[in-house]
């Protein structure tokens, strides 16, 4: 069974590496670097500000969010497949060894998340909340152990017959980590002993109970892979993820605003709104970019970040031009087929006003400078014009 696990783990890593070269492209890396640079700069400025009661409450809120996120980020991974129910069923006893190997791998990989989160929050705890270095180190150790408790709970769910409902999941993954994290700030040794005993007890219970729950383990792994594929599908098409068009009545006003009076422009507008790729990606990038620009109080850095994220948003919408390449009724209608590039340019021109408004408002709220907000609005508007008009015409002549 160890050989089966290692073979599947190798195939899983190869699959992730194959998609990684499409996800971490040049545009995404540049946007992430600027975003992390802006957040890091603001974090350093926050540590230099005088400590106030409001800042302490904010640091406590950030600590709670760090506890919840680092404890629950990621899911229990078994790499089990639907065919295992048939072909590996006779090896049920040895399958326990397979799950124990998966448990050890999940522990080794999962402990890196709370370690990184704890390192990030250490300066905030030490400077703002005036917590000693020893207590902070115990807090990080508690995060690591709580992560191990959650992973052990996933192992238990693969071995025990009863299934935890959403109420138990909420208490186990939300309430208990928050309480344990707050107790660690007050009495770290006591909380550390309780959490460690919790981990040891869960491990002993998991290794001495029941048999493999095949259907639950397979279903959990399928759901985990589908969530992973949906995230990858935001950057590159994944064959196993099928995106269906949905009727969104609340977006009828958006369709009319983007469509105008042109028939092909109306088709492009409906493709943008009804498709799960374009609209979801546009909204997510717009929200993330707005928040990222809003938290950056350095004027020029905020303007540069707004321009780069706007470029990333508009550039990701260029495949709209080829959305109807396989639609036979569009191809046999000359008036529609010849106007598709013009229709895409018009839709992009109207969509580009959303980043202008959101990013200009974010720069104004973050920097409190009307001049920088106006400059960012002008730069983004000029960039959108060049992207939606000049560059699209160049691509149209090149692809003709």
Secondary structure, 3 states (H helix, E strand, C coil): CHHHHHHHHHHHHHHHHHHHHHHCCHHHHHHHHHHHHHHHHHHHHHHHCCCCHHHHHHHHHHHHHHHHHHHHCCCCCCCCCCCHHHHCHHHHHHHHHHHHHHHHHHHHHHHHHHHHHHHHHHHHHHHCCCCCHHHHHHHHHHHHHHHHHHHHHHHHHCCCCCCCCHHHHHHHHHHHHHHHHHHHHHCHHHHHHHHHHHHHHHHHHHCCCCCCCHHHHHHHHHHHHHHHHHHHHCCCCCCCCCCCCCCCHHHHHHHHHHHCCCHHHHHHHHHHHHCCCHHHHHHHHHHHHHHHHHHCCCHHHHHHHHHHHHHHHHHCCHHHHHCCCCCHHHHCCHHHHCCHHHHHHHHHHHHHHHHHHHHHHHHHHHHCCHHHHHHHHHHHHHHHHHHHHHHHHHHHHHHC
